[in-house]
Amino acid sequence: MSAVNLTNVSVLDNPAAFLKPFQFEISYECLIPLKDDLEWKLIYVGSAEDETYDQLVESVFVGPVNVGNYRFVFQTDPPDPSKIRDEDIIGVTVLLLTCSYLGQEFIRVGYYVNNDYDDEQLREEPPPRVLIDRVQRNILADKPRVTKFPINFHPETSESSEQPPPRLPDHIDDKPNPEFPTT
């Protein structure tokens, strides 16, 4: 059983221009008090073929975390388009929202993102160079892929000071999770 349960993520201001900030309203519950902060990250996948184009858009620490329900708005700048190949800007990509405790990722929410021009003529006849100020992103917020990883929320009580074995997902959803409402 996890010490922290993600109860809802709402994607705000969606669809939006590519260059507008991302905004997520995140709700979660904490079942036991935690000594350290939670780390939330947003990662933009810049290329399906080459992870060197992935961008850590933002990382924020949230705490202290006592027993209770929490909600906050995670707002970040958009990815840097100069770090994405032109051929990878238009089309479908992935956005990953993760949460970690003591460097151990325990939840990952993946969203497909469709980037396309905001004008029908530009979609039909794309210019030779991407006009980034005319690109609109649409996060497919109603179909997140939620993956949970088992972690040790209290490593100080562990009998061994060795690194934990590599994590394997204990739960992967191939379909939207009805217990995880999204808006």
Secondary structure as UniProt FT lines:
FT   STRAND          4..12
FT   STRAND          16..17
FT   TURN            18..19
FT   STRAND          22..30
FT   STRAND          38..44
FT   HELIX           51..53
FT   STRAND          55..62
FT   STRAND          68..76
FT   HELIX           81..83
FT   HELIX           86..89
FT   STRAND          91..101
FT   TURN            102..103
FT   STRAND          104..117
FT   HELIX           120..124
FT   HELIX           132..134
FT   STRAND          135..139
FT   TURN            141..142
FT   STRAND          145..148
FT   HELIX           155..157
FT   STRAND          171..172
FT   TURN            178..179
//
